[in-house]
Amino acid sequence: MEDHIIFWPIGYLYLWIRYRDGEKVAKVKRELYENSYSVAGAQLLISAFGVVLFIVLSIFLIAAIYAVFKHPPAAY
C-alpha cells in the first residue's frame, strides 16, 4: 500500500497536466492505466528511470571508447 502514497499523486498530476479535461482523463485512465492513478504514476517513474539509466550508460560507453582511442595499449 505504500507505493500508492508515492505513485497516486504523480499519476494524478501527470494525467491532469497532460489532458486537462475530466472526461479525457477518465477515458485514458480507464483504457491505458487500469483505471488507476497509481499505475499511471508508476509507469511514468519507471519510464523516467529508464531514460536516465540509458543516458548514464551511454555516457560511460562513450567515455570508455574515447579512452581506448585516446590512449591505445602500449606495445611490449
PDB file of N, CA, C and O in Angstrom:
ATOM      1  N   MET A   1       0.805  -1.207   0.000  1.00  0.00           N
ATOM      2  CA  MET A   1       0.000   0.000   0.000  1.00  0.00           C
ATOM      3  C   MET A   1       0.847   1.269   0.000  1.00  0.00           C
ATOM      4  O   MET A   1       0.368   2.335  -0.389  1.00  0.00           O
ATOM      5  N   GLU A   2       2.100   1.162   0.433  1.00  0.00           N
ATOM      6  CA  GLU A   2       2.937   2.359   0.499  1.00  0.00           C
ATOM      7  C   GLU A   2       3.203   2.961  -0.872  1.00  0.00           C
ATOM      8  O   GLU A   2       3.382   4.172  -0.999  1.00  0.00           O
ATOM      9  N   ASP A   3       3.229   2.107  -1.907  1.00  0.00           N
ATOM     10  CA  ASP A   3       3.514   2.617  -3.244  1.00  0.00           C
ATOM     11  C   ASP A   3       2.424   3.561  -3.735  1.00  0.00           C
ATOM     12  O   ASP A   3       2.696   4.432  -4.561  1.00  0.00           O
ATOM     13  N   HIS A   4       1.212   3.410  -3.250  1.00  0.00           N
ATOM     14  CA  HIS A   4       0.130   4.295  -3.671  1.00  0.00           C
ATOM     15  C   HIS A   4       0.356   5.717  -3.175  1.00  0.00           C
ATOM     16  O   HIS A   4      -0.065   6.680  -3.816  1.00  0.00           O
ATOM     17  N   ILE A   5       1.010   5.841  -2.051  1.00  0.00           N
ATOM     18  CA  ILE A   5       1.273   7.169  -1.493  1.00  0.00           C
ATOM     19  C   ILE A   5       2.188   7.966  -2.423  1.00  0.00           C
ATOM     20  O   ILE A   5       2.060   9.184  -2.538  1.00  0.00           O
ATOM     21  N   ILE A   6       3.101   7.276  -3.077  1.00  0.00           N
ATOM     22  CA  ILE A   6       4.039   7.957  -3.973  1.00  0.00           C
ATOM     23  C   ILE A   6       3.472   8.070  -5.386  1.00  0.00           C
ATOM     24  O   ILE A   6       3.515   9.141  -5.992  1.00  0.00           O
ATOM     25  N   PHE A   7       2.944   6.969  -5.907  1.00  0.00           N
ATOM     26  CA  PHE A   7       2.543   6.923  -7.304  1.00  0.00           C
ATOM     27  C   PHE A   7       1.232   7.649  -7.597  1.00  0.00           C
ATOM     28  O   PHE A   7       1.082   8.229  -8.672  1.00  0.00           O
ATOM     29  N   TRP A   8       0.296   7.629  -6.676  1.00  0.00           N
ATOM     30  CA  TRP A   8      -1.015   8.222  -6.924  1.00  0.00           C
ATOM     31  C   TRP A   8      -0.919   9.708  -7.249  1.00  0.00           C
ATOM     32  O   TRP A   8      -1.470  10.128  -8.267  1.00  0.00           O
ATOM     33  N   PRO A   9      -0.239  10.537  -6.426  1.00  0.00           N
ATOM     34  CA  PRO A   9      -0.185  11.969  -6.775  1.00  0.00           C
ATOM     35  C   PRO A   9       0.566  12.247  -8.079  1.00  0.00           C
ATOM     36  O   PRO A   9       0.209  13.157  -8.827  1.00  0.00           O
ATOM     37  N   ILE A  10       1.601  11.460  -8.342  1.00  0.00           N
ATOM     38  CA  ILE A  10       2.355  11.657  -9.583  1.00  0.00           C
ATOM     39  C   ILE A  10       1.479  11.324 -10.788  1.00  0.00           C
ATOM     40  O   ILE A  10       1.459  12.065 -11.771  1.00  0.00           O
ATOM     41  N   GLY A  11       0.763  10.218 -10.708  1.00  0.00           N
ATOM     42  CA  GLY A  11      -0.140   9.838 -11.802  1.00  0.00           C
ATOM     43  C   GLY A  11      -1.265  10.839 -11.981  1.00  0.00           C
ATOM     44  O   GLY A  11      -1.624  11.188 -13.106  1.00  0.00           O
ATOM     45  N   TYR A  12      -1.820  11.302 -10.866  1.00  0.00           N
ATOM     46  CA  TYR A  12      -2.899  12.293 -10.921  1.00  0.00           C
ATOM     47  C   TYR A  12      -2.422  13.575 -11.610  1.00  0.00           C
ATOM     48  O   TYR A  12      -3.077  14.073 -12.526  1.00  0.00           O
ATOM     49  N   LEU A  13      -1.286  14.101 -11.168  1.00  0.00           N
ATOM     50  CA  LEU A  13      -0.754  15.336 -11.772  1.00  0.00           C
ATOM     51  C   LEU A  13      -0.399  15.129 -13.243  1.00  0.00           C
ATOM     52  O   LEU A  13      -0.686  15.982 -14.083  1.00  0.00           O
ATOM     53  N   TYR A  14       0.217  14.009 -13.546  1.00  0.00           N
ATOM     54  CA  TYR A  14       0.610  13.725 -14.923  1.00  0.00           C
ATOM     55  C   TYR A  14      -0.591  13.723 -15.857  1.00  0.00           C
ATOM     56  O   TYR A  14      -0.576  14.381 -16.897  1.00  0.00           O
ATOM     57  N   LEU A  15      -1.636  12.981 -15.485  1.00  0.00           N
ATOM     58  CA  LEU A  15      -2.805  12.890 -16.359  1.00  0.00           C
ATOM     59  C   LEU A  15      -3.529  14.228 -16.472  1.00  0.00           C
ATOM     60  O   LEU A  15      -3.973  14.589 -17.562  1.00  0.00           O
ATOM     61  N   TRP A  16      -3.657  14.963 -15.385  1.00  0.00           N
ATOM     62  CA  TRP A  16      -4.367  16.242 -15.450  1.00  0.00           C
ATOM     63  C   TRP A  16      -3.567  17.311 -16.181  1.00  0.00           C
ATOM     64  O   TRP A  16      -4.146  18.156 -16.864  1.00  0.00           O
ATOM     65  N   ILE A  17      -2.251  17.286 -16.049  1.00  0.00           N
ATOM     66  CA  ILE A  17      -1.434  18.259 -16.793  1.00  0.00           C
ATOM     67  C   ILE A  17      -1.433  17.901 -18.277  1.00  0.00           C
ATOM     68  O   ILE A  17      -1.482  18.787 -19.130  1.00  0.00           O
ATOM     69  N   ARG A  18      -1.377  16.620 -18.583  1.00  0.00           N
ATOM     70  CA  ARG A  18      -1.306  16.216 -19.991  1.00  0.00           C
ATOM     71  C   ARG A  18      -2.626  16.392 -20.726  1.00  0.00           C
ATOM     72  O   ARG A  18      -2.624  16.856 -21.866  1.00  0.00           O
ATOM     73  N   TYR A  19      -3.763  16.035 -20.111  1.00  0.00           N
ATOM     74  CA  TYR A  19      -5.031  16.032 -20.844  1.00  0.00           C
ATOM     75  C   TYR A  19      -5.964  17.183 -20.487  1.00  0.00           C
ATOM     76  O   TYR A  19      -6.724  17.618 -21.352  1.00  0.00           O
ATOM     77  N   ARG A  20      -5.948  17.692 -19.275  1.00  0.00           N
ATOM     78  CA  ARG A  20      -6.688  18.889 -18.843  1.00  0.00           C
ATOM     79  C   ARG A  20      -8.189  18.855 -19.074  1.00  0.00           C
ATOM     80  O   ARG A  20      -8.827  19.906 -19.134  1.00  0.00           O
ATOM     81  N   ASP A  21      -8.754  17.682 -19.202  1.00  0.00           N
ATOM     82  CA  ASP A  21     -10.196  17.543 -19.384  1.00  0.00           C
ATOM     83  C   ASP A  21     -10.634  16.300 -18.616  1.00  0.00           C
ATOM     84  O   ASP A  21     -10.090  15.214 -18.813  1.00  0.00           O
ATOM     85  N   GLY A  22     -11.619  16.469 -17.744  1.00  0.00           N
ATOM     86  CA  GLY A  22     -12.038  15.380 -16.877  1.00  0.00           C
ATOM     87  C   GLY A  22     -12.478  14.140 -17.621  1.00  0.00           C
ATOM     88  O   GLY A  22     -12.147  13.024 -17.219  1.00  0.00           O
ATOM     89  N   GLU A  23     -13.230  14.320 -18.711  1.00  0.00           N
ATOM     90  CA  GLU A  23     -13.686  13.168 -19.483  1.00  0.00           C
ATOM     91  C   GLU A  23     -12.526  12.466 -20.173  1.00  0.00           C
ATOM     92  O   GLU A  23     -12.466  11.237 -20.204  1.00  0.00           O
ATOM     93  N   LYS A  24     -11.605  13.250 -20.728  1.00  0.00           N
ATOM     94  CA  LYS A  24     -10.450  12.669 -21.416  1.00  0.00           C
ATOM     95  C   LYS A  24      -9.547  11.949 -20.414  1.00  0.00           C
ATOM     96  O   LYS A  24      -9.049  10.861 -20.701  1.00  0.00           O
ATOM     97  N   VAL A  25      -9.333  12.550 -19.236  1.00  0.00           N
ATOM     98  CA  VAL A  25      -8.522  11.913 -18.203  1.00  0.00           C
ATOM     99  C   VAL A  25      -9.143  10.585 -17.792  1.00  0.00           C
ATOM    100  O   VAL A  25      -8.443   9.579 -17.678  1.00  0.00           O
ATOM    101  N   ALA A  26     -10.452  10.579 -17.571  1.00  0.00           N
ATOM    102  CA  ALA A  26     -11.137   9.345 -17.161  1.00  0.00           C
ATOM    103  C   ALA A  26     -11.031   8.276 -18.242  1.00  0.00           C
ATOM    104  O   ALA A  26     -10.817   7.104 -17.933  1.00  0.00           O
ATOM    105  N   LYS A  27     -11.179   8.667 -19.511  1.00  0.00           N
ATOM    106  CA  LYS A  27     -11.100   7.711 -20.614  1.00  0.00           C
ATOM    107  C   LYS A  27      -9.701   7.116 -20.726  1.00  0.00           C
ATOM    108  O   LYS A  27      -9.552   5.900 -20.850  1.00  0.00           O
ATOM    109  N   VAL A  28      -8.678   7.964 -20.683  1.00  0.00           N
ATOM    110  CA  VAL A  28      -7.303   7.486 -20.808  1.00  0.00           C
ATOM    111  C   VAL A  28      -6.932   6.632 -19.600  1.00  0.00           C
ATOM    112  O   VAL A  28      -6.286   5.594 -19.744  1.00  0.00           O
ATOM    113  N   LYS A  29      -7.333   7.062 -18.427  1.00  0.00           N
ATOM    114  CA  LYS A  29      -7.035   6.296 -17.210  1.00  0.00           C
ATOM    115  C   LYS A  29      -7.678   4.915 -17.275  1.00  0.00           C
ATOM    116  O   LYS A  29      -7.062   3.923 -16.886  1.00  0.00           O
ATOM    117  N   ARG A  30      -8.893   4.850 -17.755  1.00  0.00           N
ATOM    118  CA  ARG A  30      -9.607   3.581 -17.848  1.00  0.00           C
ATOM    119  C   ARG A  30      -8.984   2.677 -18.914  1.00  0.00           C
ATOM    120  O   ARG A  30      -8.817   1.479 -18.684  1.00  0.00           O
ATOM    121  N   GLU A  31      -8.641   3.236 -20.075  1.00  0.00           N
ATOM    122  CA  GLU A  31      -8.165   2.430 -21.197  1.00  0.00           C
ATOM    123  C   GLU A  31      -6.693   2.034 -21.087  1.00  0.00           C
ATOM    124  O   GLU A  31      -6.328   0.914 -21.446  1.00  0.00           O
ATOM    125  N   LEU A  32      -5.850   2.933 -20.598  1.00  0.00           N
ATOM    126  CA  LEU A  32      -4.411   2.679 -20.611  1.00  0.00           C
ATOM    127  C   LEU A  32      -3.815   2.316 -19.255  1.00  0.00           C
ATOM    128  O   LEU A  32      -2.786   1.645 -19.191  1.00  0.00           O
ATOM    129  N   TYR A  33      -4.446   2.750 -18.183  1.00  0.00           N
ATOM    130  CA  TYR A  33      -3.833   2.626 -16.863  1.00  0.00           C
ATOM    131  C   TYR A  33      -4.688   1.846 -15.872  1.00  0.00           C
ATOM    132  O   TYR A  33      -4.604   2.095 -14.669  1.00  0.00           O
ATOM    133  N   GLU A  34      -5.491   0.929 -16.334  1.00  0.00           N
ATOM    134  CA  GLU A  34      -6.293   0.069 -15.473  1.00  0.00           C
ATOM    135  C   GLU A  34      -7.153   0.860 -14.481  1.00  0.00           C
ATOM    136  O   GLU A  34      -7.411   0.406 -13.366  1.00  0.00           O
ATOM    137  N   ASN A  35      -7.584   2.028 -14.900  1.00  0.00           N
ATOM    138  CA  ASN A  35      -8.432   2.917 -14.095  1.00  0.00           C
ATOM    139  C   ASN A  35      -7.771   3.274 -12.762  1.00  0.00           C
ATOM    140  O   ASN A  35      -8.433   3.327 -11.725  1.00  0.00           O
ATOM    141  N   SER A  36      -6.455   3.518 -12.803  1.00  0.00           N
ATOM    142  CA  SER A  36      -5.711   3.786 -11.574  1.00  0.00           C
ATOM    143  C   SER A  36      -4.671   4.879 -11.808  1.00  0.00           C
ATOM    144  O   SER A  36      -3.864   4.809 -12.736  1.00  0.00           O
ATOM    145  N   TYR A  37      -4.712   5.887 -10.943  1.00  0.00           N
ATOM    146  CA  TYR A  37      -3.667   6.911 -10.992  1.00  0.00           C
ATOM    147  C   TYR A  37      -2.324   6.324 -10.563  1.00  0.00           C
ATOM    148  O   TYR A  37      -1.276   6.769 -11.031  1.00  0.00           O
ATOM    149  N   SER A  38      -2.347   5.343  -9.687  1.00  0.00           N
ATOM    150  CA  SER A  38      -1.100   4.729  -9.220  1.00  0.00           C
ATOM    151  C   SER A  38      -0.354   4.044 -10.357  1.00  0.00           C
ATOM    152  O   SER A  38       0.872   4.126 -10.435  1.00  0.00           O
ATOM    153  N   VAL A  39      -1.079   3.375 -11.226  1.00  0.00           N
ATOM    154  CA  VAL A  39      -0.446   2.709 -12.372  1.00  0.00           C
ATOM    155  C   VAL A  39       0.156   3.758 -13.308  1.00  0.00           C
ATOM    156  O   VAL A  39       1.257   3.569 -13.824  1.00  0.00           O
ATOM    157  N   ALA A  40      -0.550   4.844 -13.527  1.00  0.00           N
ATOM    158  CA  ALA A  40      -0.026   5.916 -14.386  1.00  0.00           C
ATOM    159  C   ALA A  40       1.251   6.509 -13.783  1.00  0.00           C
ATOM    160  O   ALA A  40       2.227   6.744 -14.496  1.00  0.00           O
ATOM    161  N   GLY A  41       1.241   6.746 -12.481  1.00  0.00           N
ATOM    162  CA  GLY A  41       2.429   7.288 -11.820  1.00  0.00           C
ATOM    163  C   GLY A  41       3.593   6.324 -11.855  1.00  0.00           C
ATOM    164  O   GLY A  41       4.733   6.729 -12.079  1.00  0.00           O
ATOM    165  N   ALA A  42       3.311   5.044 -11.635  1.00  0.00           N
ATOM    166  CA  ALA A  42       4.378   4.039 -11.662  1.00  0.00           C
ATOM    167  C   ALA A  42       4.989   3.934 -13.051  1.00  0.00           C
ATOM    168  O   ALA A  42       6.210   3.867 -13.187  1.00  0.00           O
ATOM    169  N   GLN A  43       4.158   3.918 -14.076  1.00  0.00           N
ATOM    170  CA  GLN A  43       4.684   3.834 -15.440  1.00  0.00           C
ATOM    171  C   GLN A  43       5.508   5.063 -15.794  1.00  0.00           C
ATOM    172  O   GLN A  43       6.530   4.956 -16.471  1.00  0.00           O
ATOM    173  N   LEU A  44       5.067   6.223 -15.339  1.00  0.00           N
ATOM    174  CA  LEU A  44       5.817   7.452 -15.616  1.00  0.00           C
ATOM    175  C   LEU A  44       7.181   7.419 -14.939  1.00  0.00           C
ATOM    176  O   LEU A  44       8.186   7.767 -15.560  1.00  0.00           O
ATOM    177  N   LEU A  45       7.230   7.009 -13.683  1.00  0.00           N
ATOM    178  CA  LEU A  45       8.503   6.958 -12.960  1.00  0.00           C
ATOM    179  C   LEU A  45       9.438   5.895 -13.533  1.00  0.00           C
ATOM    180  O   LEU A  45      10.644   6.122 -13.636  1.00  0.00           O
ATOM    181  N   ILE A  46       8.898   4.750 -13.901  1.00  0.00           N
ATOM    182  CA  ILE A  46       9.737   3.706 -14.494  1.00  0.00           C
ATOM    183  C   ILE A  46      10.289   4.162 -15.841  1.00  0.00           C
ATOM    184  O   ILE A  46      11.445   3.881 -16.154  1.00  0.00           O
ATOM    185  N   SER A  47       9.500   4.846 -16.629  1.00  0.00           N
ATOM    186  CA  SER A  47       9.977   5.366 -17.913  1.00  0.00           C
ATOM    187  C   SER A  47      11.080   6.405 -17.703  1.00  0.00           C
ATOM    188  O   SER A  47      12.094   6.395 -18.402  1.00  0.00           O
ATOM    189  N   ALA A  48      10.875   7.287 -16.747  1.00  0.00           N
ATOM    190  CA  ALA A  48      11.886   8.305 -16.454  1.00  0.00           C
ATOM    191  C   ALA A  48      13.179   7.656 -15.970  1.00  0.00           C
ATOM    192  O   ALA A  48      14.270   8.060 -16.372  1.00  0.00           O
ATOM    193  N   PHE A  49      13.054   6.649 -15.106  1.00  0.00           N
ATOM    194  CA  PHE A  49      14.235   5.934 -14.626  1.00  0.00           C
ATOM    195  C   PHE A  49      14.968   5.255 -15.786  1.00  0.00           C
ATOM    196  O   PHE A  49      16.198   5.273 -15.836  1.00  0.00           O
ATOM    197  N   GLY A  50      14.229   4.663 -16.704  1.00  0.00           N
ATOM    198  CA  GLY A  50      14.839   4.016 -17.861  1.00  0.00           C
ATOM    199  C   GLY A  50      15.597   4.995 -18.742  1.00  0.00           C
ATOM    200  O   GLY A  50      16.681   4.681 -19.234  1.00  0.00           O
ATOM    201  N   VAL A  51      15.039   6.167 -18.942  1.00  0.00           N
ATOM    202  CA  VAL A  51      15.709   7.186 -19.755  1.00  0.00           C
ATOM    203  C   VAL A  51      17.001   7.641 -19.081  1.00  0.00           C
ATOM    204  O   VAL A  51      18.038   7.755 -19.735  1.00  0.00           O
ATOM    205  N   VAL A  52      16.941   7.897 -17.790  1.00  0.00           N
ATOM    206  CA  VAL A  52      18.135   8.324 -17.051  1.00  0.00           C
ATOM    207  C   VAL A  52      19.198   7.226 -17.084  1.00  0.00           C
ATOM    208  O   VAL A  52      20.376   7.516 -17.293  1.00  0.00           O
ATOM    209  N   LEU A  53      18.801   5.981 -16.880  1.00  0.00           N
ATOM    210  CA  LEU A  53      19.743   4.865 -16.918  1.00  0.00           C
ATOM    211  C   LEU A  53      20.382   4.740 -18.295  1.00  0.00           C
ATOM    212  O   LEU A  53      21.588   4.516 -18.394  1.00  0.00           O
ATOM    213  N   PHE A  54      19.601   4.880 -19.349  1.00  0.00           N
ATOM    214  CA  PHE A  54      20.136   4.815 -20.710  1.00  0.00           C
ATOM    215  C   PHE A  54      21.160   5.926 -20.950  1.00  0.00           C
ATOM    216  O   PHE A  54      22.209   5.682 -21.546  1.00  0.00           O
ATOM    217  N   ILE A  55      20.865   7.125 -20.496  1.00  0.00           N
ATOM    218  CA  ILE A  55      21.793   8.249 -20.683  1.00  0.00           C
ATOM    219  C   ILE A  55      23.097   8.010 -19.934  1.00  0.00           C
ATOM    220  O   ILE A  55      24.178   8.236 -20.477  1.00  0.00           O
ATOM    221  N   VAL A  56      23.000   7.552 -18.684  1.00  0.00           N
ATOM    222  CA  VAL A  56      24.209   7.303 -17.885  1.00  0.00           C
ATOM    223  C   VAL A  56      25.052   6.203 -18.518  1.00  0.00           C
ATOM    224  O   VAL A  56      26.270   6.346 -18.620  1.00  0.00           O
ATOM    225  N   LEU A  57      24.428   5.110 -18.944  1.00  0.00           N
ATOM    226  CA  LEU A  57      25.181   4.031 -19.580  1.00  0.00           C
ATOM    227  C   LEU A  57      25.795   4.472 -20.904  1.00  0.00           C
ATOM    228  O   LEU A  57      26.902   4.053 -21.244  1.00  0.00           O
ATOM    229  N   SER A  58      25.096   5.303 -21.642  1.00  0.00           N
ATOM    230  CA  SER A  58      25.651   5.829 -22.901  1.00  0.00           C
ATOM    231  C   SER A  58      26.875   6.695 -22.638  1.00  0.00           C
ATOM    232  O   SER A  58      27.859   6.622 -23.373  1.00  0.00           O
ATOM    233  N   ILE A  59      26.817   7.506 -21.602  1.00  0.00           N
ATOM    234  CA  ILE A  59      27.968   8.355 -21.255  1.00  0.00           C
ATOM    235  C   ILE A  59      29.169   7.491 -20.882  1.00  0.00           C
ATOM    236  O   ILE A  59      30.291   7.772 -21.303  1.00  0.00           O
ATOM    237  N   PHE A  60      28.938   6.432 -20.088  1.00  0.00           N
ATOM    238  CA  PHE A  60      30.037   5.536 -19.730  1.00  0.00           C
ATOM    239  C   PHE A  60      30.613   4.847 -20.963  1.00  0.00           C
ATOM    240  O   PHE A  60      31.831   4.712 -21.081  1.00  0.00           O
ATOM    241  N   LEU A  61      29.767   4.418 -21.869  1.00  0.00           N
ATOM    242  CA  LEU A  61      30.231   3.755 -23.083  1.00  0.00           C
ATOM    243  C   LEU A  61      31.045   4.711 -23.945  1.00  0.00           C
ATOM    244  O   LEU A  61      32.102   4.339 -24.455  1.00  0.00           O
ATOM    245  N   ILE A  62      30.565   5.927 -24.109  1.00  0.00           N
ATOM    246  CA  ILE A  62      31.298   6.924 -24.898  1.00  0.00           C
ATOM    247  C   ILE A  62      32.640   7.237 -24.249  1.00  0.00           C
ATOM    248  O   ILE A  62      33.646   7.372 -24.945  1.00  0.00           O
ATOM    249  N   ALA A  63      32.665   7.355 -22.922  1.00  0.00           N
ATOM    250  CA  ALA A  63      33.919   7.624 -22.212  1.00  0.00           C
ATOM    251  C   ALA A  63      34.899   6.465 -22.377  1.00  0.00           C
ATOM    252  O   ALA A  63      36.096   6.692 -22.550  1.00  0.00           O
ATOM    253  N   ALA A  64      34.411   5.235 -22.325  1.00  0.00           N
ATOM    254  CA  ALA A  64      35.289   4.080 -22.489  1.00  0.00           C
ATOM    255  C   ALA A  64      35.857   4.019 -23.902  1.00  0.00           C
ATOM    256  O   ALA A  64      37.046   3.755 -24.077  1.00  0.00           O
ATOM    257  N   ILE A  65      35.032   4.257 -24.902  1.00  0.00           N
ATOM    258  CA  ILE A  65      35.508   4.252 -26.287  1.00  0.00           C
ATOM    259  C   ILE A  65      36.513   5.378 -26.501  1.00  0.00           C
ATOM    260  O   ILE A  65      37.531   5.181 -27.164  1.00  0.00           O
ATOM    261  N   TYR A  66      36.241   6.536 -25.953  1.00  0.00           N
ATOM    262  CA  TYR A  66      37.171   7.664 -26.062  1.00  0.00           C
ATOM    263  C   TYR A  66      38.509   7.327 -25.415  1.00  0.00           C
ATOM    264  O   TYR A  66      39.565   7.624 -25.973  1.00  0.00           O
ATOM    265  N   ALA A  67      38.463   6.708 -24.241  1.00  0.00           N
ATOM    266  CA  ALA A  67      39.701   6.364 -23.539  1.00  0.00           C
ATOM    267  C   ALA A  67      40.517   5.349 -24.331  1.00  0.00           C
ATOM    268  O   ALA A  67      41.744   5.439 -24.359  1.00  0.00           O
ATOM    269  N   VAL A  68      39.868   4.399 -24.965  1.00  0.00           N
ATOM    270  CA  VAL A  68      40.583   3.393 -25.749  1.00  0.00           C
ATOM    271  C   VAL A  68      41.274   4.031 -26.944  1.00  0.00           C
ATOM    272  O   VAL A  68      42.427   3.705 -27.230  1.00  0.00           O
ATOM    273  N   PHE A  69      40.597   4.934 -27.648  1.00  0.00           N
ATOM    274  CA  PHE A  69      41.206   5.553 -28.821  1.00  0.00           C
ATOM    275  C   PHE A  69      42.188   6.659 -28.464  1.00  0.00           C
ATOM    276  O   PHE A  69      43.129   6.915 -29.215  1.00  0.00           O
ATOM    277  N   LYS A  70      41.987   7.304 -27.351  1.00  0.00           N
ATOM    278  CA  LYS A  70      42.896   8.384 -26.932  1.00  0.00           C
ATOM    279  C   LYS A  70      44.207   7.809 -26.390  1.00  0.00           C
ATOM    280  O   LYS A  70      45.274   8.372 -26.634  1.00  0.00           O
ATOM    281  N   HIS A  71      44.137   6.704 -25.664  1.00  0.00           N
ATOM    282  CA  HIS A  71      45.310   6.076 -25.059  1.00  0.00           C
ATOM    283  C   HIS A  71      45.342   4.607 -25.441  1.00  0.00           C
ATOM    284  O   HIS A  71      44.962   3.754 -24.638  1.00  0.00           O
ATOM    285  N   PRO A  72      45.794   4.291 -26.666  1.00  0.00           N
ATOM    286  CA  PRO A  72      45.828   2.886 -27.075  1.00  0.00           C
ATOM    287  C   PRO A  72      46.831   2.096 -26.216  1.00  0.00           C
ATOM    288  O   PRO A  72      47.739   2.679 -25.623  1.00  0.00           O
ATOM    289  N   PRO A  73      46.663   0.792 -26.156  1.00  0.00           N
ATOM    290  CA  PRO A  73      47.594  -0.008 -25.349  1.00  0.00           C
ATOM    291  C   PRO A  73      49.016   0.098 -25.877  1.00  0.00           C
ATOM    292  O   PRO A  73      49.234   0.180 -27.086  1.00  0.00           O
ATOM    293  N   ALA A  74      49.974   0.097 -24.973  1.00  0.00           N
ATOM    294  CA  ALA A  74      51.383   0.226 -25.353  1.00  0.00           C
ATOM    295  C   ALA A  74      51.899  -1.113 -25.908  1.00  0.00           C
ATOM    296  O   ALA A  74      51.461  -2.186 -25.492  1.00  0.00           O
ATOM    297  N   ALA A  75      52.828  -1.019 -26.847  1.00  0.00           N
ATOM    298  CA  ALA A  75      53.440  -2.231 -27.407  1.00  0.00           C
ATOM    299  C   ALA A  75      54.438  -2.784 -26.406  1.00  0.00           C
ATOM    300  O   ALA A  75      55.054  -2.035 -25.648  1.00  0.00           O
ATOM    301  N   TYR A  76      54.594  -4.107 -26.409  1.00  0.00           N
ATOM    302  CA  TYR A  76      55.537  -4.738 -25.461  1.00  0.00           C
ATOM    303  C   TYR A  76      56.911  -4.656 -25.974  1.00  0.00           C
ATOM    304  O   TYR A  76      57.843  -5.128 -25.322  1.00  0.00           O
TER     305      TYR A  76
END
